[in-house]
Amino acid sequence: MFKKKDVFFTTLEAMADTILEAVGYFEQNVSNLEDLTAFAKTMKEYENKADRHVHTILTELNKTFITPIEREDIMALTTSLDDVLDGIEACASRFEMYNIQAPDEYIRLFADNLLRCAQQIKKAIYLLTEKKLLAIREPAIHINELENQADDLLRVCITSLFANVVDPIELVKRKEIYERLEQTTDYCEDVANTLETIIMRNS
């Protein structure tokens, strides 16, 4: 069904690696933000790295006649992976813009959720490139479960926010960060859904 691993698969692996590196950095550093500028700058570098991978895939699609999976599937998967990087970088940039140096328990829980999503994304992408299509279902299901947990967490933290934070500026800042973090888990779920489509088309 597939040719040997090619530039598309190796670049998708590189994107998955970059996601895990970026989310791992975010999760490790978000609890202790001593230098917000350096934090945001490093996250932007990860996003730029992902953008270069996207450029590689677009360039190859434009010059390759036969691809290992459907062209639209490669494009959809590339876009969904890039969205995860864009989402986590947008979250990181808000910490600098809003000068948030003391992340709370909810932000740490979102970061842990996203790290687990990133681990499952990497697992799924490597299964794809190893042509183990049916095995992808397990990490895809895990990602869907993690996204559901993030939905529940968002409801809890927004409820707590309006119950406990009096300063309206602080409330607006925290609410946006919570929502962006939850939205990034949605992007992870988009990756899982795209992979499910690829399984159906190729099984």
C-alpha positions as CSV (number, residue, x, y, z in Angstrom):
1,M,0.0,0.0,0.0
2,F,2.8,2.4,0.9
3,K,6.2,3.0,-0.5
4,K,9.2,3.0,1.8
5,K,9.3,6.0,4.2
6,D,9.8,9.2,2.1
7,V,10.2,12.9,2.6
8,F,6.5,13.3,3.5
9,F,6.6,10.8,6.3
10,T,10.0,11.9,7.6
11,T,8.8,15.5,7.7
12,L,5.5,14.6,9.4
13,E,7.7,12.7,12.0
14,A,9.8,15.9,12.4
15,M,6.6,17.9,13.0
16,A,5.4,15.5,15.6
17,D,8.8,15.6,17.3
18,T,8.7,19.4,17.3
19,I,5.2,19.4,18.8
20,L,6.4,17.2,21.7
21,E,9.5,19.3,22.2
22,A,7.5,22.5,22.3
23,V,4.7,21.3,24.6
24,G,7.3,19.6,26.8
25,Y,9.2,22.9,27.1
26,F,5.9,24.7,27.8
27,E,4.9,22.2,30.5
28,Q,8.2,22.3,32.2
29,N,8.6,26.1,32.3
30,V,5.0,27.4,32.7
31,S,5.1,26.7,36.4
32,N,8.1,28.9,37.0
33,L,8.1,31.9,34.6
34,E,11.2,33.8,35.6
35,D,11.8,35.3,32.2
36,L,8.6,35.7,30.2
37,T,10.5,37.2,27.1
38,A,12.8,34.2,26.9
39,F,9.8,31.8,27.3
40,A,7.8,33.4,24.5
41,K,10.9,33.6,22.3
42,T,11.7,29.9,22.7
43,M,8.1,29.0,21.9
44,K,8.2,31.2,18.8
45,E,11.3,29.4,17.7
46,Y,9.4,26.1,17.9
47,E,6.6,27.5,15.9
48,N,9.0,28.8,13.2
49,K,10.6,25.3,13.1
50,A,7.2,23.8,12.4
51,D,6.5,26.4,9.7
52,R,9.7,25.2,7.9
53,H,8.4,21.6,8.0
54,V,5.1,22.8,6.5
55,H,7.0,24.6,3.7
56,T,9.0,21.4,3.0
57,I,5.8,19.4,2.6
58,L,4.1,22.1,0.4
59,T,7.2,22.2,-1.8
60,E,7.3,18.4,-2.1
61,L,3.6,18.2,-2.9
62,N,4.1,20.7,-5.7
63,K,6.7,18.5,-7.4
64,T,5.7,15.0,-6.5
65,F,3.3,13.1,-8.7
66,I,2.9,9.9,-6.5
67,T,2.5,10.4,-2.7
68,P,2.4,7.7,0.0
69,I,-1.1,8.6,1.0
70,E,-3.7,10.9,-0.6
71,R,-2.5,14.4,-1.2
72,E,-5.4,16.0,0.6
73,D,-4.7,13.7,3.6
74,I,-1.1,14.9,3.7
75,M,-2.2,18.5,3.5
76,A,-5.0,18.1,6.2
77,L,-2.6,16.3,8.6
78,T,0.1,18.9,8.0
79,T,-2.3,21.7,8.7
80,S,-3.7,20.1,11.8
81,L,-0.2,19.5,13.2
82,D,0.8,23.1,12.5
83,D,-2.4,24.3,14.3
84,V,-1.2,22.6,17.5
85,L,2.1,24.5,17.3
86,D,0.4,27.7,16.5
87,G,-2.0,27.2,19.4
88,I,0.6,26.5,22.1
89,E,2.8,29.4,20.8
90,A,-0.2,31.8,21.0
91,C,-0.8,30.7,24.6
92,A,2.9,31.3,25.5
93,S,2.9,34.8,23.9
94,R,-0.1,35.8,26.1
95,F,2.0,35.2,29.2
96,E,4.5,37.8,28.0
97,M,1.9,40.2,26.7
98,Y,-0.2,40.1,29.9
99,N,2.8,39.8,32.2
100,I,1.5,36.6,33.9
101,Q,4.3,35.3,36.1
102,A,2.3,33.2,38.5
103,P,0.4,30.5,36.5
104,D,-2.2,28.8,38.6
105,E,-3.2,25.2,39.2
106,Y,-5.5,25.1,36.1
107,I,-2.9,26.3,33.7
108,R,-0.6,23.5,35.0
109,L,-3.4,21.0,34.5
110,F,-3.9,22.2,30.9
111,A,-0.2,22.0,30.3
112,D,-0.1,18.4,31.6
113,N,-3.1,17.5,29.4
114,L,-1.4,19.0,26.3
115,L,1.8,17.1,27.0
116,R,-0.1,13.8,27.1
117,C,-1.8,14.8,23.9
118,A,1.6,15.6,22.2
119,Q,2.9,12.2,23.3
120,Q,0.0,10.4,21.7
121,I,0.3,12.5,18.5
122,K,3.9,11.5,18.2
123,K,3.0,7.9,18.8
124,A,0.2,8.0,16.1
125,I,2.4,9.8,13.5
126,Y,5.2,7.2,13.9
127,L,2.6,4.4,13.6
128,L,1.4,6.0,10.3
129,T,4.9,6.2,8.9
130,E,5.5,2.6,10.0
131,K,2.3,1.7,8.0
132,K,0.6,0.3,11.2
133,L,-2.7,1.9,10.4
134,L,-5.1,0.1,12.7
135,A,-2.8,0.6,15.7
136,I,-3.3,4.4,15.2
137,R,-6.8,4.0,16.6
138,E,-5.5,3.6,20.2
139,P,-3.6,6.9,20.4
140,A,-6.4,8.7,18.5
141,I,-8.9,7.5,21.1
142,H,-6.6,8.7,23.9
143,I,-6.4,12.1,22.3
144,N,-10.2,12.3,22.1
145,E,-10.4,11.4,25.8
146,L,-7.9,14.0,26.8
147,E,-9.8,16.6,24.8
148,N,-13.0,15.7,26.7
149,Q,-11.0,16.1,30.0
150,A,-9.9,19.6,28.8
151,D,-13.5,20.5,28.1
152,D,-14.4,19.6,31.7
153,L,-11.4,21.5,33.0
154,L,-12.4,24.6,31.2
155,R,-15.8,24.6,32.8
156,V,-14.3,24.1,36.2
157,C,-11.7,26.8,35.9
158,I,-14.1,29.4,34.3
159,T,-16.5,28.8,37.2
160,S,-13.7,29.2,39.7
161,L,-12.5,32.3,37.9
162,F,-15.8,34.2,38.1
163,A,-16.3,33.0,41.7
164,N,-12.9,34.1,43.0
165,V,-11.3,36.8,40.9
166,V,-12.4,40.3,41.6
167,D,-10.1,42.3,39.3
168,P,-11.8,42.5,35.9
169,I,-8.5,42.9,34.0
170,E,-7.0,39.8,35.7
171,L,-10.3,37.9,35.0
172,V,-10.2,38.7,31.2
173,K,-6.5,37.7,31.0
174,R,-6.9,34.4,32.7
175,K,-10.1,33.6,30.8
176,E,-8.4,34.1,27.5
177,I,-5.5,31.9,28.4
178,Y,-7.7,29.1,29.7
179,E,-9.8,29.2,26.5
180,R,-6.7,29.2,24.3
181,L,-5.2,26.3,26.1
182,E,-8.5,24.3,25.7
183,Q,-8.6,25.3,22.0
184,T,-5.2,23.8,21.6
185,T,-6.5,20.5,22.8
186,D,-9.2,20.9,20.1
187,Y,-6.4,21.2,17.6
188,C,-4.9,18.0,19.0
189,E,-8.3,16.3,18.5
190,D,-8.3,17.5,14.9
191,V,-5.1,15.6,14.3
192,A,-6.7,12.5,15.7
193,N,-9.8,12.9,13.5
194,T,-7.6,13.4,10.4
195,L,-5.7,10.3,11.2
196,E,-9.0,8.4,11.6
197,T,-9.9,9.5,8.1
198,I,-6.6,8.3,6.8
199,I,-7.2,4.9,8.4
200,M,-10.6,4.6,6.8
201,R,-9.3,5.5,3.3
202,N,-6.3,3.1,3.5
203,S,-7.5,0.1,5.4
